[in-house]
Amino acid sequence: MSGIYRSRVAGTGSYLPEGVITNFDIEKMVETNNQWIIERTGIERRHKAAPHEACSDLCYEASIKALKDAGLTAQDLDLIIVSTVSGDQVMPSTACVLQHRLGARHIMAFDLSAACSGFVYGLSVADQFIRTGMYKNILVVGGEVLHRLVNYKDRETCILFGDAAGAWIVSRAEANDPNTIMSSHLHADGGLGDLFVLPGGGSRMPFSQEVLDSGNHYVKMKGREIFKNAVRTLTQCCHEALAANNVKSHEVDWLVPHQANVRILESVAEYFEFPKEKVIFSLQETGNTSAASIPVAFDLAVQEKKIQRGQLILLAAFGAGLTSGSVLLRF
Ligand SMILES: CC(C)(COP(=O)(O)OP(=O)(O)OC[C@H]1O[C@@H](n2cnc3c(N)ncnc32)[C@H](O)[C@@H]1OP(=O)(O)O)[C@@H](O)C(=O)NCCC(=O)NCCS
């Protein structure tokens, strides 16, 4: 990949709201049980934003930690990207709300909509702005309050999703710094968009009593189809990233995939011929947090001292759209 400069990950942070929805809580809402959910998804609990918390509040907490980790202040930022499908409101963007709350300068700030691939899309955009020399310090956040988009009468979806935010500071690297973002590869297949949708509230199906009565303000998913596509696409993304960089899979220290379903991730590890022990799993604690999932899984693994500076990390994402992508980086 071309460009004058390279990007590095200068700091990371994450935030999980205090509230928790356990499988036992869900047992009380729909016909399901703890054992089924663990066996089929690997998820044991998900975090839930408090009634006063919106997406930007979660993003703020994660961003403050990432800035501190990078040794920067909000005044140092040149760009803010918030990847989300559950922003505070349709407009203004959650990134603008966050910019003001952080006390950043009047810098460019925008939301990015790529569902569960949102964070790798955001990283790739940030990387391009660094490579051209336009910006030096960029805040990329994945933040979601998904429990407000989920129907707690739909047992196929309500078991999966949770709330969280994860943030990275992406900065211009020194010329001789070996720890940089090496590549990003992004994809979308709009023809499969109907596998995972939130139909109500847009210009095609504006809010009405009918939308509310029919539950079209909640996510709708064809789980089995999503599952198959996720395994295939994530595996392809992993192969693509390694081939483009002439890297062998044994050289990768950690695979940090989108935390969708433990069986999806185990299948990807099998098809990618990658040891399961080197795959980061956090979904037992968080569920699927869409755009927040990769930066949260990453940050938790940094806190646990699994992921360390200098290691080679492969991020792979998949989501509604259908979108997908990878980022290969040396941390
Ligand atoms: C949703 C998901 C967990 C369902 O698991 P599954 O093993 O595929 O289950 P199936 O859809 O084959 O359904 C098997 C049975 O379990 C039932 N079932 C579905 N959800 C259930 C639940 N929460 N509890 C108990 N039974 C459930 C189904 O109704 C079906 O019953 P039937 O055989 O009587 O029709 C799984 O398909 C999945 O995780 N898909 C990917 C979703 C995803 O990652 N989305 C986000 C992408 S970014």
Ligand as a Chemical Component Dictionary entry (heavy atoms), coordinates in Angstrom:
data_LIG
# 
_chem_comp.id                   LIG 
_chem_comp.type                 NON-POLYMER 
_chem_comp.pdbx_formal_charge   0 
_chem_comp.three_letter_code    LIG 
# 
loop_
_chem_comp_atom.comp_id 
_chem_comp_atom.atom_id 
_chem_comp_atom.alt_atom_id 
_chem_comp_atom.type_symbol 
_chem_comp_atom.charge 
_chem_comp_atom.model_Cartn_x 
_chem_comp_atom.model_Cartn_y 
_chem_comp_atom.model_Cartn_z 
_chem_comp_atom.pdbx_ordinal 
LIG C1  C1  C 0 -28.718 -17.467 15.723 1  
LIG C2  C2  C 0 -27.950 -18.745 15.932 2  
LIG C3  C3  C 0 -27.297 -18.755 17.301 3  
LIG C4  C4  C 0 -28.912 -19.925 15.849 4  
LIG O1  O1  O 0 -28.187 -21.120 16.055 5  
LIG P1  P1  P 0 -28.344 -22.333 15.054 6  
LIG O2  O2  O 0 -27.527 -23.437 15.585 7  
LIG O3  O3  O 0 -28.016 -21.827 13.663 8  
LIG O4  O4  O 0 -29.844 -22.685 15.183 9  
LIG P2  P2  P 0 -30.896 -22.884 14.028 10 
LIG O5  O5  O 0 -31.217 -21.569 13.392 11 
LIG O6  O6  O 0 -30.403 -24.000 13.152 12 
LIG O7  O7  O 0 -32.128 -23.371 14.857 13 
LIG C5  C5  C 0 -32.162 -24.626 15.522 14 
LIG C6  C6  C 0 -33.370 -24.643 16.425 15 
LIG O8  O8  O 0 -33.122 -23.841 17.590 16 
LIG C7  C7  C 0 -34.191 -22.939 17.770 17 
LIG N1  N1  N 0 -33.710 -21.724 18.426 18 
LIG C8  C8  C 0 -33.327 -20.539 17.855 19 
LIG N2  N2  N 0 -32.949 -19.687 18.819 20 
LIG C9  C9  C 0 -33.081 -20.333 19.996 21 
LIG C10 C10 C 0 -32.854 -19.978 21.338 22 
LIG N3  N3  N 0 -32.390 -18.762 21.692 23 
LIG N4  N4  N 0 -33.086 -20.909 22.308 24 
LIG C11 C11 C 0 -33.536 -22.119 22.020 25 
LIG N5  N5  N 0 -33.793 -22.522 20.750 26 
LIG C12 C12 C 0 -33.568 -21.647 19.754 27 
LIG C13 C13 C 0 -34.731 -22.699 16.390 28 
LIG O9  O9  O 0 -36.059 -22.221 16.452 29 
LIG C14 C14 C 0 -34.647 -24.082 15.766 30 
LIG O10 O10 O 0 -35.720 -24.840 16.207 31 
LIG P3  P3  P 0 -36.411 -25.878 15.184 32 
LIG O11 O11 O 0 -35.334 -26.879 14.856 33 
LIG O12 O12 O 0 -37.517 -26.431 16.012 34 
LIG O13 O13 O 0 -36.863 -25.065 14.031 35 
LIG C15 C15 C 0 -26.855 -18.927 14.823 36 
LIG O14 O14 O 0 -27.472 -19.201 13.580 37 
LIG C16 C16 C 0 -25.973 -17.740 14.666 38 
LIG O15 O15 O 0 -25.267 -17.348 15.589 39 
LIG N6  N6  N 0 -25.946 -17.135 13.453 40 
LIG C17 C17 C 0 -25.120 -16.022 13.161 41 
LIG C18 C18 C 0 -25.718 -14.774 13.734 42 
LIG C19 C19 C 0 -24.766 -13.617 13.757 43 
LIG O16 O16 O 0 -23.609 -13.774 14.046 44 
LIG N7  N7  N 0 -25.278 -12.415 13.439 45 
LIG C20 C20 C 0 -24.527 -11.232 13.446 46 
LIG C21 C21 C 0 -23.574 -11.197 12.310 47 
LIG S1  S1  S 0 -22.523 -9.831  12.413 48 
# 
loop_
_chem_comp_bond.comp_id 
_chem_comp_bond.atom_id_1 
_chem_comp_bond.atom_id_2 
_chem_comp_bond.value_order 
_chem_comp_bond.pdbx_ordinal 
LIG C1  C2  SING 1  
LIG C2  C3  SING 2  
LIG C2  C4  SING 3  
LIG C2  C15 SING 4  
LIG C4  O1  SING 5  
LIG O1  P1  SING 6  
LIG P1  O2  DOUB 7  
LIG P1  O3  SING 8  
LIG P1  O4  SING 9  
LIG O4  P2  SING 10 
LIG P2  O5  DOUB 11 
LIG P2  O6  SING 12 
LIG P2  O7  SING 13 
LIG O7  C5  SING 14 
LIG C5  C6  SING 15 
LIG C6  O8  SING 16 
LIG C6  C14 SING 17 
LIG O8  C7  SING 18 
LIG C7  N1  SING 19 
LIG C7  C13 SING 20 
LIG N1  C8  SING 21 
LIG N1  C12 SING 22 
LIG C8  N2  DOUB 23 
LIG N2  C9  SING 24 
LIG C9  C10 SING 25 
LIG C9  C12 DOUB 26 
LIG C10 N3  SING 27 
LIG C10 N4  DOUB 28 
LIG N4  C11 SING 29 
LIG C11 N5  DOUB 30 
LIG N5  C12 SING 31 
LIG C13 O9  SING 32 
LIG C13 C14 SING 33 
LIG C14 O10 SING 34 
LIG O10 P3  SING 35 
LIG P3  O11 DOUB 36 
LIG P3  O12 SING 37 
LIG P3  O13 SING 38 
LIG C15 O14 SING 39 
LIG C15 C16 SING 40 
LIG C16 O15 DOUB 41 
LIG C16 N6  SING 42 
LIG N6  C17 SING 43 
LIG C17 C18 SING 44 
LIG C18 C19 SING 45 
LIG C19 O16 DOUB 46 
LIG C19 N7  SING 47 
LIG N7  C20 SING 48 
LIG C20 C21 SING 49 
LIG C21 S1  SING 50 
# 
